[in-house]
Amino acid sequence: MEKHYAVIGDPIEHSLSPGMHNAGYAALGVNAEYQRFHVKPGQLAEAVEGLCALGYSGWNVTLPHKEHIIPLLDSLTPEAKRAGAVNTVKIHEGKRIGHNTDGAGFIRSVEGYLNGFKGKNAVLLGGGGAAKGIALALVEQGMNIHILNRTREKGIELVELIKHWGGTATSGEFAPGDWLTDVDLLVQTTSVGLHDEPFPFSIKGIFSQTLVVDIIVNPKETSLLKEAKKQGCRVLNGLDMLLYQGTLAWEFWLGGQAPVEEMRQALKKQLLQRMFYKG
Ligand SMILES: NC(=O)c1ccc[n+]([C@@H]2O[C@H](COP(=O)([O-])OP(=O)(O)OC[C@H]3O[C@@H](n4cnc5c(N)ncnc54)[C@H](OP(=O)(O)O)[C@@H]3O)[C@@H](O)[C@H]2O)c1
């Protein structure tokens, strides 16, 4: 019997997940299909009932529903509980289980570049939903976290949450500072750069061994990554984070191992097509 999966969000047209998951099903001959649905904030409860009534086996959840969906679910995995957000739902024996693969997807994307996490320093630029998931996953790996968010209070709130889960964290001004010379991993999680605009401040003088990650997927290389390269740093964009949150969701739903390379190629193909059409 064909299985049905989807991603829900608002907006949703830009989502690369259907192409990525459907390519994975085709590669392994899995009898399933993955769709995208535009679900506005006031329609979330109805949409969840509808997906269940239609026999969906699971779905991904993106902005702005990752927190609001929680009361509509039967249980949460420890990852979803810790993040306070759900990006993956599985229907198991009629129950709705909320899970979160964003943090683990980020860890998987960077682990090959870092020689371990424990006791090292991570600086996060931003304090929104993505920063929260990444920060809690890095804390679980034993990293010390320094949060720099434009709205200082949100950065402080995230520090409190990290401490609540037993981690070590501080916050500071959204600006260059002493942290530049004492950072192993710099993660840019704000939406600045989505439209190729320059980053609000320079990272000149950053420790050249730092791995600099900008979780933006498109453009491929933001102005922050360009500057980091000039400083001699290794750089990574958000493609692998997107890929691994998807492969982990796949494995949560279907078991086994997701076809990572086929799913990566499907993401790249869609991005190339978009660049072509934009031009
Ligand atoms: N690669 C992936 O798989 C992946 C996954 C999730 C998200 N993302 C990307 O991550 C980015 C953030 O997503 P999110 O879910 O965290 O969004 P969000 O919850 O809305 O948070 C947005 C963050 O950006 C900051 N910000 C926005 N405009 C700014 C500006 N002009 N100057 C400084 N800071 C600014 C906000 O700071 P304030 O608190 O001061 O407003 C906040 O920290 C998006 O670009 C998204 O595409 C990538």
The ligand as an SDF file (V2000), in Angstrom:
LIG
                    3D

 48 52  0  0  0  0  0  0  0  0999 V2000
   19.6630   24.7710    6.5390 N   0  0  0  0  0  0  0  0  0  0  0  0
   18.5890   24.4570    7.2090 C   0  0  0  0  0  0  0  0  0  0  0  0
   18.1880   23.2830    7.2790 O   0  0  0  0  0  0  0  0  0  0  0  0
   17.8140   25.5370    7.9420 C   0  0  0  0  0  0  0  0  0  0  0  0
   16.8740   25.1490    8.9170 C   0  0  0  0  0  0  0  0  0  0  0  0
   16.1690   26.1590    9.5910 C   0  0  0  0  0  0  0  0  0  0  0  0
   16.3930   27.4970    9.2680 C   0  0  0  0  0  0  0  0  0  0  0  0
   17.3040   27.8340    8.3030 N   0  0  0  0  0  0  0  0  0  0  0  0
   17.5630   29.2670    8.0000 C   0  0  0  0  0  0  0  0  0  0  0  0
   17.8590   29.9290    9.2290 O   0  0  0  0  0  0  0  0  0  0  0  0
   17.4180   31.2700    9.2140 C   0  0  0  0  0  0  0  0  0  0  0  0
   16.6430   31.5960   10.4850 C   0  0  0  0  0  0  0  0  0  0  0  0
   15.5460   30.7290   10.6400 O   0  0  0  0  0  0  0  0  0  0  0  0
   14.7290   30.6820   12.0310 P   0  0  0  0  0  0  0  0  0  0  0  0
   13.7570   29.5900   11.8890 O   0  0  0  0  0  0  0  0  0  0  0  0
   15.6470   30.6960   13.1930 O   0  0  0  0  0  0  0  0  0  0  0  0
   13.9760   32.1060   11.9870 O   0  0  0  0  0  0  0  0  0  0  0  0
   13.4410   32.9690   13.2340 P   0  0  0  0  0  0  0  0  0  0  0  0
   13.0260   32.0920   14.3600 O   0  0  0  0  0  0  0  0  0  0  0  0
   12.4630   33.9130   12.6330 O   0  0  0  0  0  0  0  0  0  0  0  0
   14.7290   33.7980   13.7490 O   0  0  0  0  0  0  0  0  0  0  0  0
   15.3080   34.8100   12.9520 C   0  0  0  0  0  0  0  0  0  0  0  0
   16.6220   35.2640   13.5750 C   0  0  0  0  0  0  0  0  0  0  0  0
   17.2450   36.1990   12.6650 O   0  0  0  0  0  0  0  0  0  0  0  0
   17.5170   37.4050   13.3770 C   0  0  0  0  0  0  0  0  0  0  0  0
   17.4430   38.5320   12.4300 N   0  0  0  0  0  0  0  0  0  0  0  0
   16.4930   38.7490   11.4870 C   0  0  0  0  0  0  0  0  0  0  0  0
   16.7830   39.8780   10.8000 N   0  0  0  0  0  0  0  0  0  0  0  0
   17.9330   40.3880   11.3270 C   0  0  0  0  0  0  0  0  0  0  0  0
   18.7570   41.5290   11.0390 C   0  0  0  0  0  0  0  0  0  0  0  0
   18.4380   42.3840   10.0680 N   0  0  0  0  0  0  0  0  0  0  0  0
   19.8780   41.7150   11.7690 N   0  0  0  0  0  0  0  0  0  0  0  0
   20.2120   40.8470   12.7520 C   0  0  0  0  0  0  0  0  0  0  0  0
   19.4860   39.7430   13.0750 N   0  0  0  0  0  0  0  0  0  0  0  0
   18.3640   39.5200   12.3720 C   0  0  0  0  0  0  0  0  0  0  0  0
   16.4890   37.4630   14.4710 C   0  0  0  0  0  0  0  0  0  0  0  0
   16.9390   38.3410   15.4880 O   0  0  0  0  0  0  0  0  0  0  0  0
   15.8760   39.0770   16.4760 P   0  0  0  0  0  0  0  0  0  0  0  0
   15.5990   38.1080   17.5730 O   0  0  0  0  0  0  0  0  0  0  0  0
   16.6060   40.2850   16.9150 O   0  0  0  0  0  0  0  0  0  0  0  0
   14.6640   39.3990   15.6490 O   0  0  0  0  0  0  0  0  0  0  0  0
   16.4740   35.9860   14.9110 C   0  0  0  0  0  0  0  0  0  0  0  0
   17.5900   35.7030   15.7050 O   0  0  0  0  0  0  0  0  0  0  0  0
   16.6160   31.4140    7.9250 C   0  0  0  0  0  0  0  0  0  0  0  0
   17.4610   32.0350    6.9820 O   0  0  0  0  0  0  0  0  0  0  0  0
   16.3390   29.9970    7.4820 C   0  0  0  0  0  0  0  0  0  0  0  0
   16.2870   29.9040    6.0720 O   0  0  0  0  0  0  0  0  0  0  0  0
   18.0320   26.8780    7.6510 C   0  0  0  0  0  0  0  0  0  0  0  0
  1  2  1  0
  2  3  2  0
  2  4  1  0
  4  5  1  0
  4 48  2  0
  5  6  2  0
  6  7  1  0
  7  8  2  0
  8  9  1  0
  8 48  1  0
  9 10  1  0
  9 46  1  0
 10 11  1  0
 11 12  1  0
 11 44  1  0
 12 13  1  0
 13 14  1  0
 14 15  2  0
 14 16  1  0
 14 17  1  0
 17 18  1  0
 18 19  2  0
 18 20  1  0
 18 21  1  0
 21 22  1  0
 22 23  1  0
 23 24  1  0
 23 42  1  0
 24 25  1  0
 25 26  1  0
 25 36  1  0
 26 27  1  0
 26 35  1  0
 27 28  2  0
 28 29  1  0
 29 30  1  0
 29 35  2  0
 30 31  1  0
 30 32  2  0
 32 33  1  0
 33 34  2  0
 34 35  1  0
 36 37  1  0
 36 42  1  0
 37 38  1  0
 38 39  2  0
 38 40  1  0
 38 41  1  0
 42 43  1  0
 44 45  1  0
 44 46  1  0
 46 47  1  0
M  CHG  2   8   1  16  -1
M  END
$$$$
